[in-house]
């Protein structure tokens, strides 16, 4: 992802996601992991991974959407 897309996501995309989805809820992940009866350390590692992937996928989706939007309005600079 280019620096401009990362900056846009960090200042705008994160806020929009937080408002639209209520933010990332790690307690929900822990609730879903509970029936698996994993050790607490394993649950923590999994919750961290899910959080990391959530942020990465969200940033990638934002960058692709931003690129598409700029392309559609005629800004072809890359």
C-alpha positions, 0 to 999 in steps of 0.5 A: 500500500502506498504511503498516501493510502496508509495515511488516508486509512489511518486518519479517515478509514479507521474512524469510519470503520469504528462508527460503522461496526462499533470498532474491533471487539476483542471481547467477542473473539474471546467469547467465541474462543471460550468453547474451545477450552484453550489456554489463556496464552493461546487465546491471547495470541489468537486474538492478537492475530485476528486484530492484526488481520482485521486491520490489515484487511481493512486497510487493503480494502480501503486502499483498493476502494480509494484507488478505484475511486480516484480512477473513476474520477479520472485521477490516474496518477499513481 
